[in-house]
Amino acid sequence: MKKFLSTIICGFVLAGIISAQNSGIPVELKPFVLKGYSVMDFVKEDLNGDKLKDYILVLKTSGEDTMTFDNPDWDAARPLLLITRQTNGKLKKIANSNSLVLCKNCGGIMGDPYQGITTKPGEFTISFYGGSSWRWSENYTFRFDKLKKDWFLEKHFSASFHSGEPETTTVNTTILRNEAGDISLNMFSPDYNRDTSYWLVNSARTYFYDNPDLRSKPGKSYLINKNMVKSIKRFKNFIECSYSNEKEETTYGFILIKDLLNLPPPPFGQKQN
């Protein structure tokens, strides 16, 4: 936990440093700044393994810093552009996302959730932190696939904890590409792999996991035959789901698809029991 909190604190310091460093941008990047936007952040790195320096450029609506809640652009998208250097030395926009970078007010009382971008050759990670009494962090790592010549979500790490009891309430979750499938930067959405179907437990007992990983150990909570769950996201071997018992107590986690039976959708206008 101390390591986790230290990471969060370092994130705030890093964000301040990045902001100070990005008062100006390289001249070669200026043509990629969209009309009506200004530069929020940028990083320089070899993003595709060709030993040439590329850029990630994050934009924000011009005037965003002074906008109030009654402004329709208060939660406007922040475009992220991935710009690679060609063999002739020129830059070219290769990929972009309007949904990866969270909006200025998406961090709740913690303020702007954006914590910055860290990189290494062929890979970058973008981080966010926010919440109120319950705090959360999200880290998305994208890696270049040389065979498919595209950047895919390699790892999604999320954490949450209650600010008053971080030692006992922290939950960490890691989702890897081998479970999530190929989610490219261009196609990314925070709701990736969204699934709203219902499933019936089709085994004597199935356990909840903290992570959708066959190598991990299940927790103590479990469901029994004929219990029904509602899916949130579907992965290769797991679904992320919720289960509510007769006392209206809800449990969230990941359970194995092999232990479940997918229920058909109810007739139009009829709710699933």
QUILINGI-V142663 format. One record per pair of residues at least 24 apart in sequence whose C-alpha atoms are under 10 Angstrom apart, sorted by the first residue. I is the first residue (numbers start at 1). J is the second residue. Records with the same first field share a line. If there is no record, write none. Layout:
I->J, J
//
This chain:
1->166, 167, 168, 170
2->166, 167
4->159, 170, 172
5->166
8->115, 127, 128, 129, 137
10->115
11->114, 115, 116, 117, 127, 128, 129
12->113, 114, 115, 116, 128, 129
13->115
14->115, 116, 117, 118
15->41, 114, 115, 116, 117, 127
16->115, 116
17->116
18->42, 43, 115, 116, 117
19->116
25->57
28->90, 91
29->55, 56, 57, 83, 91, 92
31->91
32->57, 59, 81, 83, 91, 92, 93
33->57, 58, 59, 60, 79, 81
34->59, 60, 61, 79
35->61, 62
36->60, 61, 62, 63
37->61, 62, 63, 64, 78, 79
38->62, 63, 64, 78
39->78, 79
40->64, 78, 79, 80
41->80, 116, 117
42->80, 81, 82, 116, 117
43->82, 116, 117, 118, 119, 124
44->83, 84, 118, 119, 120
45->84, 118, 119, 120, 121, 122, 123, 124
46->84, 85, 119, 120, 121, 122, 123
47->82, 83, 84, 85, 119, 120, 121, 122, 123, 124, 142, 143, 144, 151
48->84, 85, 121, 122, 123, 143, 144, 145, 146, 149, 150, 151
49->121, 122, 123, 144, 145, 146
50->84, 85, 86, 87, 121, 122
51->85, 121, 122
52->84, 85, 86, 87, 89, 121
53->83, 84, 85, 86, 89, 91, 121
54->82, 83, 84, 85, 86, 91, 92, 93, 121
55->81, 82, 83, 84, 85, 91, 92, 93
56->80, 81, 82, 83, 84, 93, 95, 96, 117, 119, 124
57->81, 82, 83, 93, 96
58->82, 96, 97, 98, 101, 116, 117
59->98, 101
60->101, 103, 104
64->103, 104
65->104
67->104
69->105
73->103
74->103, 104, 105
75->102, 103, 104, 105, 106
76->102, 103, 104, 105
77->101, 102, 103, 104
78->102, 103, 104
80->185, 186
81->185, 186
82->151, 185, 186
94->150, 151, 186
95->150, 151, 184, 185, 186, 187
96->184, 185, 186, 187, 188
97->184, 185, 186, 187, 188, 189
98->185, 186, 187, 188, 189
99->185, 186, 187, 188, 189, 190, 191
100->126, 140, 185, 186, 187, 188, 189, 190
101->126, 127, 128, 190
102->127, 128, 129, 190
105->130
106->130, 131
107->131, 132, 135, 136, 137
108->132, 135
109->133
110->135
113->137, 138
114->138
115->139
117->141
119->143
122->146, 151
123->151, 152, 153, 154
124->151, 153, 154
125->153, 154, 155, 156
126->156
127->157, 158
128->158
129->158, 159, 160
130->160
131->160, 161, 162, 163
132->162, 163
133->161, 162, 163, 164, 165
134->160, 161, 162, 163, 164, 165, 166, 169, 170
135->159, 160, 161, 162, 163, 166, 170
136->160, 161, 162, 163, 170, 171, 172
137->161, 172
138->173
139->174
140->175, 190
141->176, 177
142->177, 183, 184, 185
143->177, 184, 185
144->184, 185
145->184
150->182, 183, 184, 185, 186
151->182, 183, 184, 185, 186
152->177, 181, 182, 183, 184, 185, 186, 187, 188
153->177, 178, 180, 181, 182, 183, 184, 185, 188
154->178, 179, 180, 181, 182, 183, 184
155->179, 180
156->180
171->210
172->210, 211
173->209, 210, 211, 212, 253
174->210, 211, 212, 213
175->211, 212, 213, 235
176->211, 212, 213, 235
177->235, 236
178->212, 213, 235, 236, 237
179->212, 213, 214, 234, 235, 236, 237, 238
180->212, 233, 234, 235, 236, 237, 238
181->235, 236
191->232, 233
192->233, 234, 235
193->232, 233, 234, 235, 239, 240
194->231, 232, 233, 234, 235, 239, 240
195->230, 231, 232, 233, 234, 235, 239, 240, 241
196->230, 231, 232, 233, 234, 241, 265
197->229, 230, 231, 232, 233, 234, 241, 262, 263, 264, 265, 266, 272
198->228, 229, 230, 231, 232, 241, 260, 261, 262, 263, 264, 265, 266, 272, 273
199->226, 227, 228, 229, 230, 231, 239, 241, 257, 259, 260, 261, 262, 263, 264
200->224, 225, 226, 227, 228, 229, 230, 259, 260, 261, 262, 263
201->225, 226, 227, 228, 229, 255, 256, 257, 258, 259, 260, 261, 262
202->226, 227, 228, 257, 258, 259, 260, 261, 262
203->227, 258, 259, 260, 261
204->259
205->259
206->255, 256, 257, 258, 259, 260
207->253, 254, 255, 256, 259
208->238, 240, 241, 251, 252, 253, 254, 255, 256
209->238, 240, 252, 253, 254, 255, 256
210->240, 252, 253, 254, 255
211->238, 240, 253, 254, 255
212->236, 237, 238, 239, 240, 253, 254, 255, 256
213->237, 238, 254, 256
214->238, 256
218->254, 255
219->253, 254
221->251, 252, 253
222->251, 255
223->255
224->259
225->259, 260
226->260, 261
227->260
228->260, 261, 262, 263, 273
229->255, 260, 262
230->272
231->255, 262
//
